Amino acid sequence: MGEPPMKSLAAVLQQPQVMRLQEFQIAPLRPDEVLLKVEQVAVCGSDLPRYTGESTRLHLPIILGHEIVGHVAELGEQATAYGVAPGDRVVVEPYLTCGRCRYCLRGRYQLCEQNRCYGVTLTSDQPPYLLGGYSEYMVLIPGSRLHKIDGAVPAGAASLASVVANGLRWVQTRGRIQIGETVVIMGCGAQALASVLAAREGGAGLIIVMGLARDIPRFAMARQFGAQEIVNVDEEPPVEAVHRLTAGLLADLAIECSGAPAAITAAIDILRPGGRLVQIGTNATTVPITTNLIVRKELQIIGGLGQTFEVGTAVKLLNSCRYPIEALTMQVFPLAEAEQAIRYALEHPQCIRVGLKP
């Protein structure tokens, strides 16, 4: 790919609602580092509260961006374990693994005790600086996990490999879906739609998606990803809808993606005895829960955070091009307009994902 670059432009969040373009010198790589030329990065919904200052996980200054596809520009002389070569197109997993703590050793490296995540916890005020995707180049450090991805996969889909992996983890790994089960997905955003896809791939017998009236434009996409039934909860209460659609049998598995208190309590109500709820939507509000139902129905309530080894499976799905995942990226801005892209996402919640292209 020619001579490695000497400089990189990046959008740095210096303080809440203050993002500036900054030029960084690219230092010579350490032996175990990789230089990545960013092709496209998605503006994740979790980037928005970091920008506004509402996030409880705010590390400044920072180059945001953890949903990334790019090309390997340069490899350190000892960076052979990644299994990639200069020019390879790769997706980058957000979470880094130390490989030594109790969680990494058990394969749950998204819970690593070092708490390192590109574009989330790694700041830009110390070398190697370029540790987020809102940049022309990134430096990938030890503990990174890379996956080669076909050039035929649109950038708007490839950058969402970790989103697809989230759905796979929540439905298949955490939710332990069984063939023929009834699955209810509560929400209609990118994570919920990825969960629909994962339920279809997992062999669900009936997939029900629940959304609000404002989500109506997304209902067709939910069907493309595998939903058989759509419920507008502004018109029909969730519990009544599930009773109707299952002839009173209710659901085996619920994936609650919205974090809305009413949705969380409804998720418990719609489960049949022995059912499982995977809770991934977050909300700072305290949610009242009827514990009697949990006990009497012997329900399992399971938390879901991010992804691990599911990224490899997600890349295979993306390479198959069987789902229109690129349709989730509805607007793309140049890197120089990173702050405008975030504001657009804040002002247009109907836009599922915004992309940035250096």
C-alpha positions as CSV (number, residue, x, y, z in Angstrom):
1,M,0.0,0.0,0.0
2,G,3.0,2.3,-0.4
3,E,4.8,4.3,2.2
4,P,2.9,4.6,5.5
5,P,1.4,8.0,6.3
6,M,3.0,10.4,8.6
7,K,-0.1,12.2,9.8
8,S,-3.8,11.5,10.4
9,L,-6.8,13.8,10.8
10,A,-9.2,12.8,13.6
11,A,-12.4,14.3,15.2
12,V,-11.7,14.7,18.9
13,L,-14.4,15.1,21.5
14,Q,-12.7,17.6,23.8
15,Q,-15.6,18.2,26.2
16,P,-19.3,17.6,25.9
17,Q,-20.7,19.1,22.7
18,V,-17.2,20.3,21.7
19,M,-15.7,18.3,18.9
20,R,-12.7,19.5,16.9
21,L,-10.7,18.2,14.0
22,Q,-7.1,17.6,15.0
23,E,-4.0,16.5,13.2
24,F,-1.9,13.8,14.8
25,Q,1.6,12.7,14.0
26,I,1.7,8.9,13.4
27,A,4.6,7.6,15.4
28,P,6.5,4.5,14.1
29,L,4.6,1.4,15.1
30,R,5.6,-0.7,18.0
31,P,6.4,-4.3,17.0
32,D,3.0,-5.6,18.0
33,E,0.8,-2.8,16.6
34,V,-1.2,-2.5,13.4
35,L,-2.0,0.7,11.5
36,L,-5.5,0.7,10.0
37,K,-6.7,3.0,7.3
38,V,-10.4,3.6,8.3
39,E,-12.8,3.0,5.4
40,Q,-16.0,3.8,7.3
41,V,-17.2,4.0,10.9
42,A,-20.7,4.0,12.2
43,V,-22.1,6.6,14.7
44,C,-23.4,4.2,17.4
45,G,-26.4,5.2,19.5
46,S,-24.1,5.1,22.5
47,D,-21.9,7.8,20.9
48,L,-24.7,10.3,21.3
49,P,-24.9,10.5,25.1
50,R,-21.1,10.7,25.1
51,Y,-21.2,13.7,22.9
52,T,-23.9,15.4,24.9
53,G,-22.3,14.6,28.2
54,E,-25.1,12.4,29.5
55,S,-23.1,9.2,29.5
56,T,-21.8,7.8,32.8
57,R,-18.9,6.3,30.8
58,L,-17.2,9.5,29.5
59,H,-13.5,9.6,29.1
60,L,-12.0,12.8,27.6
61,P,-10.5,13.8,25.3
62,I,-11.5,11.0,23.0
63,I,-11.8,9.9,19.4
64,L,-15.1,8.3,19.3
65,G,-16.1,5.4,17.0
66,H,-16.1,1.6,17.7
67,E,-18.0,0.2,14.8
68,I,-15.2,0.1,12.2
69,V,-14.2,-1.3,8.9
70,G,-10.9,-0.5,7.3
71,H,-7.7,-1.7,5.5
72,V,-4.5,-2.8,7.0
73,A,-1.9,-0.1,6.1
74,E,1.1,-1.3,8.0
75,L,2.0,-4.1,10.4
76,G,4.6,-4.0,13.2
77,E,7.4,-6.5,12.7
78,Q,6.0,-8.9,15.3
79,A,2.3,-8.4,14.6
80,T,1.8,-11.8,13.1
81,A,-0.8,-13.2,15.5
82,Y,-3.6,-11.1,13.8
83,G,-3.4,-13.3,10.7
84,V,-3.6,-10.3,8.4
85,A,-1.4,-8.6,5.8
86,P,-1.1,-5.1,4.4
87,G,-4.0,-4.3,2.2
88,D,-6.4,-6.7,3.9
89,R,-9.9,-5.4,4.5
90,V,-10.9,-6.0,8.1
91,V,-13.5,-5.3,10.8
92,V,-12.2,-4.4,14.3
93,E,-13.8,-5.7,17.4
94,P,-14.5,-2.9,19.9
95,Y,-13.4,-4.7,23.0
96,L,-9.7,-5.5,23.7
97,T,-8.7,-8.5,25.7
98,C,-5.9,-8.7,28.3
99,G,-5.9,-12.5,28.0
100,R,-5.1,-12.9,31.7
101,C,-8.1,-11.9,33.9
102,R,-10.8,-14.3,35.0
103,Y,-13.2,-12.9,32.4
104,C,-10.9,-13.1,29.4
105,L,-9.8,-16.6,30.4
106,R,-13.5,-17.6,30.4
107,G,-14.1,-16.1,27.0
108,R,-16.1,-13.1,28.3
109,Y,-13.6,-10.5,27.3
110,Q,-16.2,-7.8,26.9
111,L,-16.1,-7.8,30.8
112,C,-12.3,-7.6,30.9
113,E,-11.0,-6.1,34.1
114,Q,-8.9,-3.6,32.1
115,N,-12.1,-2.2,30.6
116,R,-10.6,-1.2,27.2
117,C,-12.8,-0.4,24.3
118,Y,-11.9,1.5,21.1
119,G,-13.7,4.8,20.9
120,V,-15.2,4.4,24.4
121,T,-12.6,4.2,27.1
122,L,-9.2,4.8,25.4
123,T,-8.4,8.5,25.3
124,S,-6.4,10.5,22.7
125,D,-4.2,12.4,25.1
126,Q,-1.4,9.8,25.3
127,P,0.3,7.6,22.7
128,P,-0.6,6.1,20.4
129,Y,-3.5,8.7,20.4
130,L,-5.4,7.2,17.4
131,L,-7.7,4.8,19.3
132,G,-11.1,5.5,17.8
133,G,-12.7,5.3,14.4
134,Y,-13.5,8.9,13.9
135,S,-10.2,9.2,12.2
136,E,-8.4,8.7,8.9
137,Y,-6.1,6.1,10.6
138,M,-6.2,4.0,13.8
139,V,-3.4,2.4,15.7
140,L,-4.5,-1.1,16.9
141,I,-2.7,-2.2,20.0
142,P,-2.1,-5.6,21.6
143,G,-5.4,-7.3,22.7
144,S,-7.1,-6.3,19.5
145,R,-9.2,-8.8,17.4
146,L,-9.4,-8.4,13.6
147,H,-11.5,-10.2,11.1
148,K,-11.0,-10.2,7.3
149,I,-14.1,-9.3,5.4
150,D,-14.9,-9.6,1.7
151,G,-14.6,-6.5,-0.5
152,A,-18.1,-7.2,-1.9
153,V,-19.7,-6.3,1.5
154,P,-20.9,-2.7,1.4
155,A,-19.1,-0.5,4.0
156,G,-22.5,0.4,5.5
157,A,-22.9,-3.3,6.4
158,A,-19.3,-4.2,7.2
159,S,-19.0,-1.4,9.8
160,L,-21.9,-3.0,11.6
161,A,-20.3,-6.4,12.2
162,S,-20.3,-5.9,15.9
163,V,-24.0,-4.9,15.8
164,V,-24.9,-8.1,14.1
165,A,-22.7,-10.0,16.6
166,N,-24.6,-8.3,19.4
167,G,-27.8,-9.8,18.1
168,L,-26.2,-13.2,17.8
169,R,-24.9,-13.1,21.3
170,W,-28.1,-11.9,22.9
171,V,-30.4,-14.3,21.1
172,Q,-28.2,-17.4,20.6
173,T,-25.5,-17.3,23.3
174,R,-27.3,-15.6,26.2
175,G,-30.8,-16.4,25.1
176,R,-30.0,-20.0,24.2
177,I,-32.7,-20.1,21.5
178,Q,-34.0,-23.5,20.5
179,I,-35.4,-24.4,17.1
180,G,-39.1,-23.6,16.8
181,E,-39.3,-21.3,19.8
182,T,-41.4,-18.1,19.8
183,V,-39.2,-15.0,20.2
184,V,-40.4,-11.4,20.9
185,I,-38.0,-8.6,20.0
186,M,-38.9,-5.3,21.8
187,G,-37.6,-2.3,19.9
188,C,-36.9,-1.5,16.3
189,G,-33.4,0.0,16.3
190,A,-30.2,-1.4,14.8
191,Q,-29.6,-3.7,17.8
192,A,-33.2,-5.0,17.7
193,L,-33.1,-5.6,14.0
194,A,-29.8,-7.5,14.4
195,S,-31.6,-9.6,17.1
196,V,-34.4,-10.4,14.5
197,L,-31.8,-11.6,12.1
198,A,-30.2,-13.7,14.9
199,A,-33.5,-15.3,15.8
200,R,-34.1,-16.2,12.2
201,E,-30.7,-17.8,11.9
202,G,-31.3,-19.6,15.2
203,G,-34.4,-21.3,13.9
204,A,-37.1,-19.5,15.7
205,G,-40.6,-20.7,14.9
206,L,-42.3,-17.3,15.3
207,I,-40.6,-13.9,15.5
208,I,-42.6,-11.0,16.8
209,V,-41.3,-7.5,16.7
210,M,-42.7,-4.7,18.8
211,G,-42.3,-1.0,18.1
212,L,-43.9,2.4,18.5
213,A,-45.9,4.3,15.8
214,R,-42.8,6.3,15.0
215,D,-41.1,3.0,14.1
216,I,-43.6,2.2,11.3
217,P,-41.0,3.0,8.6
218,R,-38.7,0.3,10.1
219,F,-41.4,-2.4,10.2
220,A,-40.7,-3.5,6.5
221,M,-37.0,-3.9,7.3
222,A,-37.9,-6.0,10.3
223,R,-39.8,-8.3,8.0
224,Q,-36.8,-8.5,5.6
225,F,-34.7,-9.6,8.5
226,G,-37.1,-12.4,9.5
227,A,-40.0,-11.0,11.6
228,Q,-43.3,-12.7,10.8
229,E,-45.5,-10.5,13.0
230,I,-45.2,-6.8,13.8
231,V,-47.0,-5.1,16.8
232,N,-47.5,-1.4,17.0
233,V,-47.7,-1.0,20.8
234,D,-49.3,2.4,20.4
235,E,-52.3,0.6,19.0
236,E,-52.3,-2.7,20.8
237,P,-50.9,-3.5,24.3
238,P,-47.9,-5.9,24.1
239,V,-49.4,-8.6,26.4
240,E,-52.7,-8.7,24.5
241,A,-50.8,-8.9,21.2
242,V,-48.7,-11.8,22.3
243,H,-51.7,-13.6,23.7
244,R,-53.4,-13.2,20.3
245,L,-50.5,-14.2,18.1
246,T,-49.6,-17.3,20.2
247,A,-53.1,-18.5,21.0
248,G,-52.3,-17.8,24.6
249,L,-49.1,-19.8,24.7
250,L,-46.9,-16.7,25.1
251,A,-43.2,-16.4,24.3
252,D,-40.2,-18.6,25.1
253,L,-37.7,-15.8,24.7
254,A,-37.9,-12.0,24.9
255,I,-35.1,-9.6,23.8
256,E,-35.8,-6.2,25.4
257,C,-33.8,-3.6,23.5
258,S,-35.6,-0.3,24.4
259,G,-34.9,0.1,28.1
260,A,-38.3,1.6,28.5
261,P,-39.7,0.7,32.0
262,A,-43.1,-0.2,30.5
263,A,-41.4,-2.5,28.0
264,I,-39.4,-4.3,30.7
265,T,-42.4,-5.0,32.8
266,A,-44.3,-6.2,29.7
267,A,-41.5,-8.5,28.8
268,I,-42.0,-10.4,32.0
269,D,-45.7,-10.6,31.4
270,I,-45.4,-12.0,27.9
271,L,-43.2,-15.0,28.8
272,R,-44.6,-18.4,29.3
273,P,-43.5,-20.5,32.3
274,G,-39.7,-21.3,31.9
275,G,-39.2,-18.4,29.6
276,R,-36.1,-16.2,29.3
277,L,-35.7,-12.4,29.2
278,V,-32.5,-11.0,27.8
279,Q,-32.3,-7.4,28.9
280,I,-30.0,-5.2,26.8
281,G,-31.8,-1.8,26.7
282,T,-30.6,0.5,29.4
283,N,-32.3,3.3,31.4
284,A,-31.3,5.1,34.5
285,T,-34.8,4.9,35.8
286,T,-35.7,2.3,38.5
287,V,-38.1,-0.2,37.1
288,P,-40.8,-1.9,39.3
289,I,-40.9,-5.6,38.7
290,T,-43.5,-8.1,40.0
291,T,-41.2,-10.8,41.5
292,N,-44.1,-13.1,42.1
293,L,-44.3,-13.7,38.3
294,I,-40.6,-14.4,38.1
295,V,-40.9,-17.0,40.8
296,R,-44.2,-18.6,39.8
297,K,-43.2,-18.9,36.1
298,E,-39.6,-19.8,37.0
299,L,-38.3,-17.1,34.6
300,Q,-34.7,-16.4,33.8
301,I,-33.7,-12.7,33.5
302,I,-30.4,-12.4,31.8
303,G,-28.2,-9.3,31.1
304,G,-26.6,-8.8,27.7
305,L,-23.5,-6.7,27.0
306,G,-21.8,-6.5,23.7
307,Q,-20.2,-9.3,21.8
308,T,-17.3,-11.7,21.9
309,F,-16.6,-14.6,19.6
310,E,-19.9,-14.0,17.8
311,V,-18.1,-11.4,15.6
312,G,-16.6,-14.2,13.5
313,T,-20.1,-15.6,12.8
314,A,-21.3,-12.1,12.1
315,V,-18.6,-11.7,9.4
316,K,-19.6,-14.9,7.8
317,L,-23.2,-13.7,7.6
318,L,-22.1,-10.4,6.2
319,N,-20.0,-12.1,3.6
320,S,-23.1,-14.1,2.5
321,C,-24.9,-10.9,1.6
322,R,-28.2,-12.6,2.4
323,Y,-29.5,-9.7,4.4
324,P,-29.7,-6.0,3.4
325,I,-27.7,-4.9,6.5
326,E,-26.3,-1.9,4.6
327,A,-29.8,-0.4,4.7
328,L,-29.3,0.3,8.4
329,T,-26.7,2.9,7.5
330,M,-29.1,5.6,6.2
331,Q,-26.8,8.7,5.9
332,V,-23.0,9.0,5.4
333,F,-21.0,12.1,6.2
334,P,-17.3,12.9,5.5
335,L,-15.0,12.8,8.5
336,A,-14.7,16.6,8.5
337,E,-18.4,16.8,9.3
338,A,-18.3,14.4,12.3
339,E,-19.9,16.8,14.6
340,Q,-22.7,17.5,12.1
341,A,-23.2,13.8,11.7
342,I,-23.7,13.4,15.5
343,R,-26.1,16.3,15.6
344,Y,-28.0,14.8,12.6
345,A,-28.3,11.5,14.5
346,L,-29.6,13.4,17.5
347,E,-32.1,15.4,15.5
348,H,-33.3,12.5,13.3
349,P,-34.0,9.5,15.6
350,Q,-35.7,7.8,12.7
351,C,-32.3,7.4,11.1
352,I,-31.1,4.0,12.3
353,R,-27.3,4.6,11.7
354,V,-25.2,7.4,10.4
355,G,-21.8,6.6,8.9
356,L,-18.6,8.6,8.7
357,K,-16.2,8.2,5.8
358,P,-12.7,9.7,6.0
